[in-house]
Amino acid sequence: MDNKRLLTIYFMDGSDMSINFPEQGGNPLLLAKRVQEAIEANQIAIEVDEKLYVIPTNNIKYMHASPLPDELPETVIRGGSLRN
């Protein structure tokens, strides 16, 4: 089973950043809690190539993560699909 994950961050200025990383492991409910805490902290912190990026969420238009985690915060609307 492939444990690679992809996070693409789309910034307000039109640029984007794609990051590959291994599955973070641990309890899926703990991961959902971490996602919620990151949202509430108004920043995302990511270690990439031995560098720390701290990105204020007010600079982020949206993020795309795949594959979908098994557990998500309760506030996430599930089962959606994009329409043109």
QUIWO-V96122 format. One record per residue. N is the residue number from 0. RES is the residue in three letters. PSI is psi in radians with two decimals (* if undefined). BURIAL is I if it has 24 or more other ideal C-beta (glycine too) atoms within 12 Angstrom, else O. D_FIRST is the distance of its C-alpha to the first C-alpha in Angstrom with 1 decimal. Layout:
n | res | psi | burial | d_first
N | RES | PSI | BURIAL | D_FIRST
N | RES | PSI | BURIAL | D_FIRST
This chain:
n | res | psi | burial | d_first
0 | MET | 2.30 | O | 0.0
1 | ASP | 2.23 | O | 3.8
2 | ASN | 0.25 | O | 6.3
3 | LYS | 2.50 | O | 9.2
4 | ARG | 2.73 | O | 11.9
5 | LEU | 2.31 | O | 15.2
6 | LEU | 2.16 | I | 18.6
7 | THR | 2.20 | O | 21.7
8 | ILE | 2.19 | I | 25.0
9 | TYR | 2.13 | O | 28.0
10 | PHE | 2.80 | O | 31.3
11 | MET | -0.48 | O | 34.7
12 | ASP | 0.06 | O | 36.2
13 | GLY | -0.18 | O | 33.9
14 | SER | 2.94 | O | 31.6
15 | ASP | 2.87 | O | 27.9
16 | MET | 2.18 | O | 25.3
17 | SER | 2.32 | O | 21.6
18 | ILE | 2.18 | I | 19.4
19 | ASN | 2.43 | O | 15.8
20 | PHE | 2.74 | O | 14.6
21 | PRO | 2.76 | O | 11.8
22 | GLU | 2.37 | O | 11.0
23 | GLN | -0.22 | O | 14.3
24 | GLY | -3.06 | O | 13.4
25 | GLY | -3.00 | O | 16.2
26 | ASN | 2.21 | O | 17.7
27 | PRO | -0.57 | O | 16.9
28 | LEU | -0.59 | O | 20.7
29 | LEU | -0.68 | O | 21.4
30 | LEU | -0.77 | O | 19.2
31 | ALA | -0.70 | O | 21.3
32 | LYS | -0.69 | O | 24.4
33 | ARG | -0.71 | O | 23.6
34 | VAL | -0.82 | I | 23.3
35 | GLN | -0.74 | O | 26.7
36 | GLU | -0.68 | O | 28.2
37 | ALA | -0.71 | I | 27.3
38 | ILE | -0.79 | O | 29.0
39 | GLU | -0.46 | O | 32.0
40 | ALA | -0.16 | O | 32.3
41 | ASN | 0.43 | O | 33.0
42 | GLN | 2.67 | O | 30.8
43 | ILE | 2.25 | I | 27.2
44 | ALA | 2.20 | O | 26.5
45 | ILE | 2.28 | I | 23.7
46 | GLU | 2.12 | O | 23.4
47 | VAL | 2.14 | O | 22.8
48 | ASP | 0.82 | O | 23.5
49 | GLU | 0.46 | O | 25.5
50 | LYS | 2.59 | O | 27.6
51 | LEU | 2.18 | O | 27.9
52 | TYR | 2.19 | O | 28.3
53 | VAL | 2.00 | O | 30.1
54 | ILE | 2.04 | I | 30.4
55 | PRO | 2.34 | O | 33.0
56 | THR | -0.32 | O | 31.8
57 | ASN | -0.18 | O | 35.2
58 | ASN | -0.05 | O | 34.1
59 | ILE | 2.24 | I | 31.0
60 | LYS | -0.89 | O | 31.5
61 | TYR | 2.95 | O | 28.0
62 | MET | 2.65 | I | 24.3
63 | HIS | 2.15 | O | 21.3
64 | ALA | 2.41 | I | 17.8
65 | SER | 2.63 | O | 14.5
66 | PRO | 2.89 | O | 12.4
67 | LEU | 2.25 | O | 14.8
68 | PRO | 2.66 | I | 14.6
69 | ASP | -0.63 | O | 15.0
70 | GLU | 2.43 | O | 18.3
71 | LEU | 2.79 | O | 21.0
72 | PRO | 2.66 | O | 24.6
73 | GLU | -0.39 | O | 27.0
74 | THR | -0.13 | O | 28.8
75 | VAL | 2.24 | O | 26.0
76 | ILE | 2.24 | O | 27.1
77 | ARG | 2.74 | O | 24.3
78 | GLY | 0.27 | O | 24.0
79 | GLY | 2.94 | O | 25.8
80 | SER | 2.58 | O | 25.9
81 | LEU | 2.51 | O | 27.6
82 | ARG | 2.55 | O | 30.9
83 | ASN | * | O | 33.0
